[in-house]
Protein backbone atom coordinates (compact mmCIF):
# COMPACT_ATOMS: atom_id res chain seq x y z
CA UNK A 1 0.00 0.00 0.00
CA UNK A 2 2.80 2.42 0.91
CA UNK A 3 4.54 1.69 -2.39
CA UNK A 4 1.36 2.50 -4.32
CA UNK A 5 1.03 5.84 -2.51
CA UNK A 6 4.67 6.66 -3.19
CA UNK A 7 4.26 5.70 -6.86
CA UNK A 8 1.20 7.94 -7.19
CA UNK A 9 2.96 10.86 -5.51
CA UNK A 10 5.99 10.45 -7.78
CA UNK A 11 3.74 10.25 -10.85
CA UNK A 12 1.87 13.42 -9.84
CA UNK A 13 5.12 15.28 -9.26
CA UNK A 14 6.50 14.11 -12.60
CA UNK A 15 3.37 15.10 -14.52
CA UNK A 16 3.33 18.48 -12.78
CA UNK A 17 6.97 19.02 -13.63
CA UNK A 18 6.41 18.15 -17.29
CA UNK A 19 3.41 20.47 -17.51
CA UNK A 20 5.40 23.26 -15.89
CA UNK A 21 8.28 22.77 -18.30
CA UNK A 22 5.92 22.96 -21.27
CA UNK A 23 4.89 26.38 -20.09
CA UNK A 24 8.32 27.80 -20.62
CA UNK A 25 9.59 30.69 -18.55
CA UNK A 26 7.70 33.59 -20.12
CA UNK A 27 3.97 34.30 -20.33
CA UNK A 28 2.16 34.80 -23.60
CA UNK A 29 1.62 38.50 -22.95
CA UNK A 30 5.27 39.02 -21.97
CA UNK A 31 6.44 37.12 -25.06
CA UNK A 32 4.28 39.33 -27.29
CA UNK A 33 5.57 42.45 -25.56
CA UNK A 34 9.17 41.31 -26.03
CA UNK A 35 8.65 40.60 -29.74
CA UNK A 36 6.88 43.93 -30.25
CA UNK A 37 9.90 45.55 -28.59
CA UNK A 38 12.35 43.96 -31.03
CA UNK A 39 13.05 40.49 -29.65
CA UNK A 40 13.84 37.80 -32.19
CA UNK A 41 11.05 35.18 -32.40
CA UNK A 42 12.57 31.77 -33.02
CA UNK A 43 10.65 28.64 -34.00
CA UNK A 44 12.84 25.60 -33.27
CA UNK A 45 10.56 23.00 -34.91
CA UNK A 46 11.32 21.22 -38.17
CA UNK A 47 10.94 23.03 -41.51
CA UNK A 48 7.95 20.79 -42.26
CA UNK A 49 6.19 21.81 -39.03
CA UNK A 50 7.03 25.46 -39.71
CA UNK A 51 5.59 25.24 -43.24
CA UNK A 52 2.28 23.93 -41.90
CA UNK A 53 1.92 26.96 -39.65
CA UNK A 54 3.93 29.31 -37.49
CA UNK A 55 3.70 32.56 -35.58
CA UNK A 56 3.94 35.55 -37.89
CA UNK A 57 7.42 37.05 -37.89
CA UNK A 58 9.16 33.93 -36.58
CA UNK A 59 12.33 32.58 -38.10
CA UNK A 60 12.83 28.84 -38.30
CA UNK A 61 16.01 27.28 -36.99
CA UNK A 62 15.38 23.67 -35.99
CA UNK A 63 16.91 22.80 -32.64
CA UNK A 64 19.02 20.14 -34.39
CA UNK A 65 20.67 22.91 -36.45
CA UNK A 66 20.95 25.52 -33.73
CA UNK A 67 24.61 24.90 -32.85
CA UNK A 68 25.81 25.74 -36.34
CA UNK A 69 23.26 28.51 -37.04
CA UNK A 70 23.51 30.59 -33.85
CA UNK A 71 25.18 33.38 -35.80
CA UNK A 72 21.83 34.05 -37.49
CA UNK A 73 20.33 35.21 -34.21
CA UNK A 74 23.10 37.49 -32.98
CA UNK A 75 23.86 39.82 -31.29
CA UNK A 76 23.98 37.83 -28.08
CA UNK A 77 22.45 40.64 -26.05
CA UNK A 78 19.31 40.86 -28.22
CA UNK A 79 16.26 39.26 -26.63
CA UNK A 80 15.16 35.95 -28.14
CA UNK A 81 11.76 34.30 -27.64
CA UNK A 82 11.71 30.57 -28.44
CA UNK A 83 8.85 28.19 -29.10
CA UNK A 84 8.13 24.72 -30.48
CA UNK A 85 5.20 22.29 -30.49
CA UNK A 86 5.21 21.12 -26.89
CA UNK A 87 7.93 23.04 -25.08
CA UNK A 88 10.57 20.30 -25.03
CA UNK A 89 12.66 21.51 -27.95
CA UNK A 90 12.35 25.17 -27.00
CA UNK A 91 13.59 24.32 -23.50
CA UNK A 92 16.56 22.51 -25.00
CA UNK A 93 17.24 25.43 -27.36
CA UNK A 94 17.04 27.91 -24.47
CA UNK A 95 19.67 25.96 -22.54
CA UNK A 96 21.90 25.84 -25.64
CA UNK A 97 21.64 29.59 -26.22
CA UNK A 98 22.29 30.44 -22.58
CA UNK A 99 25.34 28.15 -22.58
CA UNK A 100 26.60 29.97 -25.68
CA UNK A 101 26.38 33.34 -23.93
CA UNK A 102 23.01 34.68 -25.06
CA UNK A 103 21.81 36.84 -22.19
CA UNK A 104 18.12 37.49 -22.88
CA UNK A 105 16.64 34.08 -23.71
CA UNK A 106 12.92 33.57 -23.10
CA UNK A 107 11.20 30.21 -23.59
CA UNK A 108 7.50 30.51 -24.45
CA UNK A 109 7.25 26.73 -24.64
CA UNK A 110 4.42 25.41 -26.77
CA UNK A 111 3.37 27.49 -29.78
CA UNK A 112 -0.24 27.15 -28.62
CA UNK A 113 0.58 29.47 -25.71
CA UNK A 114 1.07 32.42 -28.09
Secondary structure, 3 states (H helix, E strand, C coil): CHHHHHHHHHHHHHHHHHHHHHCCCCCHHHHHHHHHCCCEEEECCCHHHHHHCCCCCCEECCHHHHHHHHHHHCCCCCCEEEEECCCHHHHHHHHHHHHCCCCCEEEEEEHHHC
